[in-house]
Amino acid sequence: MIEFFPDETTLAAAAAEATVTALDAGLKARGQASLIGTGGRSPAPVYDALRDAELDWARVTVGLSDDRFLPPASPDSNERLVRERLLQGRAAAAAFLPLYSSAPDPQACADVAEPSIRALAPFDMLFLGMGEDGHIASLIPGSPVMEAGLDPEGGRFVIGIPGDVGSPPVARISLTLPALLAARTTLILIRGPLKREIVEQGSGLPVHRLVKQAKAPLRVLWTP
């Protein structure tokens, strides 16, 4: 299930190629397309490879699988990463759908984002990273809302995450498992031997629940 790439450059090229194919198919089939991005180190080179792709970016909407409850100016904001690394060049014409807003707390941000994320689904492409605890998006082991977020029959697409888990332990806004499953294609981007071992062991962590329940194509792209 895990696809091996010798370095992050070749991984990024493969991920970008798959994304262009998925977005182009959406544009041709429905006249619009959607990409749900993620934060962290792994997707940044993919964003660099994508931003000058020859797509009709004006008909593409870009969102996030999760974000920290921090303003976009923060260096830890996933929104900032996407704006600085993807929404440049040709891709600057894309629409951006944030999870963070001026709402007073993470759950209020989730309430604001919920209808827009739900309306955007199913997503043409979803990027996910994975933490060393097996978390995806911000569905983090130990969180008091993890099980609600991983419930495949749950009624929410977006939830607020309390700020007492994760690294760093800050409050977050996250898509839920039902939202993540509403993707036509998913790429999980990981690096290092520990993360490969976590994916392969299949021990019931959040990433394994997604992998086991995904109905659409899901690829795990790994580099050392």
C-alpha positions in Angstrom: 0.0 0.0 0.0 2.9 2.4 0.7 4.6 3.9 -2.3 8.3 4.5 -1.9 10.1 7.6 -3.2 13.8 8.2 -2.8 13.5 11.8 -1.8 11.0 14.6 -1.2 11.5 16.0 -4.7 10.3 12.9 -6.5 7.5 12.4 -4.0 6.4 16.0 -4.6 6.4 15.5 -8.3 4.3 12.4 -8.1 1.8 14.1 -5.7 1.6 17.1 -7.9 1.0 15.0 -11.0 -1.8 13.1 -9.3 -3.3 16.3 -8.1 -3.3 18.0 -11.5 -5.0 14.9 -12.9 -7.7 14.9 -10.2 -8.4 18.6 -10.5 -8.4 18.5 -14.3 -10.9 15.6 -14.2 -13.2 17.6 -11.8 -13.0 20.7 -14.1 -13.9 18.7 -17.1 -16.7 16.8 -15.4 -18.3 19.5 -13.3 -16.8 22.8 -14.3 -15.1 23.2 -10.9 -12.7 21.4 -8.7 -11.6 21.3 -5.1 -8.3 20.6 -3.2 -8.1 20.1 0.5 -4.6 20.7 1.7 -2.8 20.1 4.9 0.1 21.6 6.9 3.5 20.4 8.0 6.7 19.8 6.1 5.7 17.1 3.7 3.1 19.1 1.6 5.2 22.2 1.1 7.3 20.9 -1.8 4.1 19.6 -3.4 2.6 23.1 -3.2 5.7 24.5 -4.8 5.4 22.0 -7.7 1.7 22.7 -8.1 1.4 26.5 -8.1 2.3 27.0 -11.7 0.4 24.0 -13.1 -1.6 24.7 -16.2 -5.0 24.5 -14.7 -8.0 26.9 -14.7 -7.2 27.8 -11.1 -10.0 30.4 -11.1 -12.5 27.5 -11.0 -10.6 25.6 -8.2 -11.4 26.0 -4.5 -8.6 25.2 -2.0 -9.4 24.4 1.7 -7.7 22.7 4.6 -8.1 19.4 6.5 -7.3 21.2 9.7 -5.7 24.4 11.1 -4.6 25.7 14.5 -6.8 28.3 16.2 -4.3 31.0 15.3 -4.5 34.0 13.0 -3.1 33.5 9.5 -0.1 35.7 10.3 1.2 33.1 12.8 4.1 31.0 11.6 2.2 28.0 12.9 -0.9 28.6 10.8 -1.6 26.1 8.0 -3.5 28.8 6.2 -0.3 30.8 6.1 1.6 27.9 4.6 -1.0 27.3 1.9 -1.1 31.0 1.0 2.7 31.3 0.9 3.6 28.1 -0.9 0.5 27.2 -3.0 -1.6 30.3 -3.7 1.1 32.0 -5.8 1.7 32.2 -9.5 -1.1 30.6 -11.6 -2.7 29.2 -8.4 -3.2 32.6 -7.0 -6.4 32.7 -9.0 -7.9 29.9 -6.9 -10.5 30.6 -4.2 -9.5 29.8 -0.6 -11.9 28.5 2.0 -10.4 28.9 5.5 -11.1 27.1 8.7 -9.9 29.8 11.0 -12.1 32.9 11.4 -12.7 35.7 13.9 -15.1 33.6 15.8 -14.4 33.5 19.5 -13.3 29.8 19.9 -12.5 26.7 17.8 -16.0 25.3 17.9 -17.4 28.6 16.8 -14.9 28.6 13.9 -16.1 25.1 13.1 -19.7 26.2 13.1 -18.8 29.0 10.6 -16.9 26.6 8.3 -19.3 23.7 8.4 -21.8 24.7 5.7 -19.1 25.8 3.2 -17.0 22.6 3.7 -20.1 20.4 3.4 -21.1 22.2 0.2 -17.7 21.7 -1.2 -17.7 17.9 -0.8 -17.0 15.6 -2.3 -13.4 16.9 -2.7 -11.5 16.1 -5.9 -8.2 15.8 -3.9 -7.3 15.5 -0.3 -3.9 15.8 1.2 -3.1 14.5 4.7 0.0 14.2 6.8 0.3 12.0 9.8 1.8 12.6 13.2 4.0 10.2 15.1 1.0 9.3 17.2 -1.0 8.2 14.1 -3.2 11.3 14.0 -4.6 12.7 10.8 -6.0 16.2 10.4 -6.3 17.2 14.0 -8.0 13.9 15.1 -5.4 13.3 17.8 -5.2 10.4 20.3 -6.0 11.6 23.8 -8.3 14.4 22.6 -11.7 14.4 24.3 -13.4 14.8 20.9 -11.3 12.3 19.0 -13.9 9.5 19.0 -16.7 12.0 18.0 -14.4 13.2 15.1 -13.7 9.6 14.0 -17.3 8.4 14.1 -18.1 7.5 10.5 -21.8 8.1 11.2 -21.2 11.5 12.9 -23.2 14.4 11.8 -20.4 17.0 11.6 -17.9 17.7 8.9 -15.9 20.2 11.0 -15.3 20.3 14.8 -13.3 22.3 17.3 -10.4 20.6 19.1 -9.5 21.7 22.7 -6.0 23.0 23.2 -4.6 20.4 25.6 -3.3 17.8 23.1 -1.0 17.7 20.1 2.3 19.2 19.4 2.2 22.1 20.0 -0.8 21.7 22.4 -2.9 24.5 20.9 -6.6 24.6 20.0 -7.5 23.6 16.5 -10.2 23.2 13.9 -10.5 19.9 12.0 -12.4 18.0 9.4 -14.0 14.9 10.8 -13.7 11.3 9.4 -17.0 11.7 7.4 -15.6 14.8 5.7 -12.2 13.0 5.0 -14.1 10.1 3.5 -15.8 12.5 1.2 -12.8 12.7 -1.1 -12.5 11.3 -4.6 -8.8 10.8 -4.1 -6.6 11.0 -0.9 -2.9 11.3 -0.7 -1.2 10.6 2.7 2.2 12.2 2.6 4.7 10.8 5.2 8.5 10.6 5.7 10.8 8.6 8.0 10.9 5.0 9.2 8.7 5.5 12.3 5.7 6.8 10.2 6.1 4.0 7.7 6.0 1.5 10.6 2.9 3.2 12.1 1.0 2.9 8.8 2.0 -0.7 8.3 1.2 -2.0 11.8 -2.6 -1.2 11.5 -3.2 -0.9 15.2 -6.4 1.1 15.2 -5.0 4.6 15.3 -6.8 7.4 13.5 -4.9 6.9 10.3 -5.8 3.2 10.2 -9.5 4.0 10.6 -9.3 6.2 7.5 -7.4 3.7 5.5 -9.8 0.9 6.3 -12.9 2.8 5.6 -11.9 4.8 2.5 -14.1 3.9 -0.5 -12.3 6.1 -3.0 -8.6 5.8 -4.1 -6.2 6.4 -1.2 -2.4 6.4 -1.7 0.3 6.6 1.0 3.4 8.3 -0.4 6.6 7.8 1.7 10.1 9.0 1.5 13.0 8.3 4.0 
